[in-house]
Amino acid sequence: MEPVVIAGGGIAGMAMALTCHEIGVPCRVLESVRTMAPLGVGINLQPNAVRELDDLGLTDQLPAIGLEATEWALVGRNGNDIWSEPRGLLAGYNWPQWAVHRGELQMLLYRAVLDCLGPDAVLTGHQVVGYENTSEGIRVNVARRDGSTTKIDGSLLIGADGLHSATRRQLHPNEGPPIWGGAVLWRGTALGQPIRSSSAFTLVGNLEQRFVHYPISAADAETGLQVQNLIAELTFDPSEGWSDSDWSRQANLDDFLPEFESWNFDWLDIPAMMRKAGTIYEYPMVDRDPAATWVDGRMGLIGDAAHVMYPVGSNGASQAIVDARVMGAKLIEHGVGPDALHAFEDQLLKPMNALVLRNRGAGPVSILGLVEERCGGVFGDINDVIPHDEIQTFMAKYKVAAGFAIDELNAAPQTIPTGSRVA
Ligand SMILES: Cc1cc2nc3c(=O)[nH]c(=O)nc-3n(C[C@H](O)[C@H](O)[C@H](O)COP(=O)(O)OP(=O)(O)OC[C@H]3O[C@@H](n4cnc5c(N)ncnc54)[C@H](O)[C@@H]3O)c2cc1C
């Protein structure tokens, strides 16, 4: 069998390679960067993704790259709590939620791919520039970093090449660049004392201006300090056209910190924290309109290439892992061919397209809009503004939409039953 060719060695691509190995399908990853490096800052792995990493035998490595997340909290601009809920095992899931360093997760998956599939499984410096469906399979056109080009034949091409996907561009040539809705994130990490329950995702502010804080390491036994992920977010007029959506673009504190100078509560001094961050990365929050299809003959999209969304629900990386596992299940069910790609699309295109739009509408964070609407952000006890049950119902609906509703997930059969292989 020709290998399944995977475009992109990010979270989705590496999870796809590990899944192919598990189910006995040869594969090869083509990654455009010359050298793999742990890029990015914090991300969350929801229990639906942790379950899949558990099935891949990787969860014992998570403590080295992150911290179990046990709380999710929304706080008003005045520093008062709007909502707090338990997460992971504490919430009743059978699997924890993890807050981890994105780049370290990618490297963990990369090392696992090399261990399982050997050193030739990932070709770095190989940028996929296009593909041709042939009578027997698919031919992938590749530009190497050294300036040469090559063609690699495969049984399928999985487009896991992220936000600026070349495979998606060939499938939807008129789509244009990602769409910027007006928000810009400044992201970094800093060492800090634990706040709240010491492993909480804490979001403070309103829809136009907010700050996110969550730790991605346990507290050091000697210093008591944790590595904390920090995000400051401001909203601008979208017509300003801030479209340079590169996750690794560096920025300065002066670009945003003056807007946050007064955001100092007794339990959280935001300006002081941001000043401690080493490198600051700027990222205009972009997404794409839902795609009509993810499949073109023997090419199928997964991860951000299929459904890049605003990172407001902490589910981009989780869904990338789940996608790889669902694709694996479809390969087992339908064989290594276009039918598997269509079955994947039949299961996920509709709900993921709906989630893209839900996150564009601020996802779970849109509760902050309700607070503004009902009291202009001025409140003492939030129950006087929004009843507890109203928020509870809202949050439960989001978890259903994002595929991590507690009871459904706990009751769901394994995506890939242990020992299953492609016939
Ligand atoms: C450098 C970087 C830093 C990031 N930092 C953060 C962060 O701090 N917080 C956050 O929430 N999300 C971050 N993300 C996005 C996050 O990883 C994704 O939203 C999520 O994990 C979905 O994973 P994915 O594999 O679909 O996409 P990605 O993780 O973006 O992976 C795509 C991979 O494909 C490679 N690639 C791109 N084009 C081609 C091509 N034509 N041929 C071959 N390879 C190609 C890329 O180099 C990358 O390795 C980052 C992404 C990148 C690439």
The ligand as an SDF file (V2000), in Angstrom:
LIG
                    3D

 53 58  0  0  0  0  0  0  0  0999 V2000
    4.0140   28.0720   15.2750 C   0  0  0  0  0  0  0  0  0  0  0  0
    2.6270   27.9320   15.8470 C   0  0  0  0  0  0  0  0  0  0  0  0
    2.3640   28.4440   17.1090 C   0  0  0  0  0  0  0  0  0  0  0  0
    1.0790   28.3500   17.6350 C   0  0  0  0  0  0  0  0  0  0  0  0
    0.8380   28.8630   18.8830 N   0  0  0  0  0  0  0  0  0  0  0  0
   -0.3900   28.7580   19.4200 C   0  0  0  0  0  0  0  0  0  0  0  0
   -0.6590   29.2530   20.7150 C   0  0  0  0  0  0  0  0  0  0  0  0
    0.2240   29.7740   21.3830 O   0  0  0  0  0  0  0  0  0  0  0  0
   -1.9250   29.1550   21.2100 N   0  0  0  0  0  0  0  0  0  0  0  0
   -2.9350   28.5670   20.4810 C   0  0  0  0  0  0  0  0  0  0  0  0
   -4.0620   28.4950   20.9530 O   0  0  0  0  0  0  0  0  0  0  0  0
   -2.7040   28.0600   19.2520 N   0  0  0  0  0  0  0  0  0  0  0  0
   -1.4620   28.1500   18.7000 C   0  0  0  0  0  0  0  0  0  0  0  0
   -1.2320   27.6500   17.4560 N   0  0  0  0  0  0  0  0  0  0  0  0
   -2.3590   27.0320   16.7150 C   0  0  0  0  0  0  0  0  0  0  0  0
   -2.7130   25.6610   17.2570 C   0  0  0  0  0  0  0  0  0  0  0  0
   -1.5820   24.8370   17.2990 O   0  0  0  0  0  0  0  0  0  0  0  0
   -3.7650   25.0810   16.3340 C   0  0  0  0  0  0  0  0  0  0  0  0
   -4.9040   25.9320   16.3380 O   0  0  0  0  0  0  0  0  0  0  0  0
   -4.2750   23.7140   16.7670 C   0  0  0  0  0  0  0  0  0  0  0  0
   -3.3340   22.9950   17.4700 O   0  0  0  0  0  0  0  0  0  0  0  0
   -4.7180   22.9120   15.5320 C   0  0  0  0  0  0  0  0  0  0  0  0
   -3.6170   22.1560   15.0640 O   0  0  0  0  0  0  0  0  0  0  0  0
   -3.2670   21.8940   13.5450 P   0  0  0  0  0  0  0  0  0  0  0  0
   -2.3000   20.7600   13.5500 O   0  0  0  0  0  0  0  0  0  0  0  0
   -4.4790   21.7970   12.7210 O   0  0  0  0  0  0  0  0  0  0  0  0
   -2.4940   23.1990   13.0930 O   0  0  0  0  0  0  0  0  0  0  0  0
   -1.0450   23.7140   13.5150 P   0  0  0  0  0  0  0  0  0  0  0  0
   -0.7380   23.3170   14.8950 O   0  0  0  0  0  0  0  0  0  0  0  0
   -1.0190   25.1330   13.1320 O   0  0  0  0  0  0  0  0  0  0  0  0
   -0.0550   22.8760   12.5770 O   0  0  0  0  0  0  0  0  0  0  0  0
    0.0670   23.0420   11.1800 C   0  0  0  0  0  0  0  0  0  0  0  0
    1.4420   22.5180   10.7780 C   0  0  0  0  0  0  0  0  0  0  0  0
    1.5300   22.4760    9.3560 O   0  0  0  0  0  0  0  0  0  0  0  0
    2.7610   23.0460    8.9270 C   0  0  0  0  0  0  0  0  0  0  0  0
    2.5140   23.5500    7.5700 N   0  0  0  0  0  0  0  0  0  0  0  0
    1.8540   24.6640    7.2010 C   0  0  0  0  0  0  0  0  0  0  0  0
    1.7560   24.7390    5.8670 N   0  0  0  0  0  0  0  0  0  0  0  0
    2.3780   23.6320    5.3780 C   0  0  0  0  0  0  0  0  0  0  0  0
    2.5820   23.1350    4.0640 C   0  0  0  0  0  0  0  0  0  0  0  0
    2.1290   23.7720    2.9810 N   0  0  0  0  0  0  0  0  0  0  0  0
    3.2870   21.9650    3.9150 N   0  0  0  0  0  0  0  0  0  0  0  0
    3.7410   21.2920    5.0030 C   0  0  0  0  0  0  0  0  0  0  0  0
    3.5640   21.7340    6.2710 N   0  0  0  0  0  0  0  0  0  0  0  0
    2.8760   22.8630    6.4550 C   0  0  0  0  0  0  0  0  0  0  0  0
    3.0330   24.1090    9.9710 C   0  0  0  0  0  0  0  0  0  0  0  0
    4.4050   24.4490   10.0110 O   0  0  0  0  0  0  0  0  0  0  0  0
    2.5690   23.4300   11.2440 C   0  0  0  0  0  0  0  0  0  0  0  0
    3.5870   22.6400   11.8210 O   0  0  0  0  0  0  0  0  0  0  0  0
    0.0260   27.7240   16.8830 C   0  0  0  0  0  0  0  0  0  0  0  0
    0.3060   27.2040   15.6120 C   0  0  0  0  0  0  0  0  0  0  0  0
    1.6020   27.2860   15.0970 C   0  0  0  0  0  0  0  0  0  0  0  0
    1.8900   26.7030   13.7250 C   0  0  0  0  0  0  0  0  0  0  0  0
  1  2  1  0
  2  3  1  0
  2 52  2  0
  3  4  2  0
  4  5  1  0
  4 50  1  0
  5  6  2  0
  6  7  1  0
  6 13  1  0
  7  8  2  0
  7  9  1  0
  9 10  1  0
 10 11  2  0
 10 12  1  0
 12 13  2  0
 13 14  1  0
 14 15  1  0
 14 50  1  0
 15 16  1  0
 16 17  1  0
 16 18  1  0
 18 19  1  0
 18 20  1  0
 20 21  1  0
 20 22  1  0
 22 23  1  0
 23 24  1  0
 24 25  2  0
 24 26  1  0
 24 27  1  0
 27 28  1  0
 28 29  2  0
 28 30  1  0
 28 31  1  0
 31 32  1  0
 32 33  1  0
 33 34  1  0
 33 48  1  0
 34 35  1  0
 35 36  1  0
 35 46  1  0
 36 37  1  0
 36 45  1  0
 37 38  2  0
 38 39  1  0
 39 40  1  0
 39 45  2  0
 40 41  1  0
 40 42  2  0
 42 43  1  0
 43 44  2  0
 44 45  1  0
 46 47  1  0
 46 48  1  0
 48 49  1  0
 50 51  2  0
 51 52  1  0
 52 53  1  0
M  END
$$$$
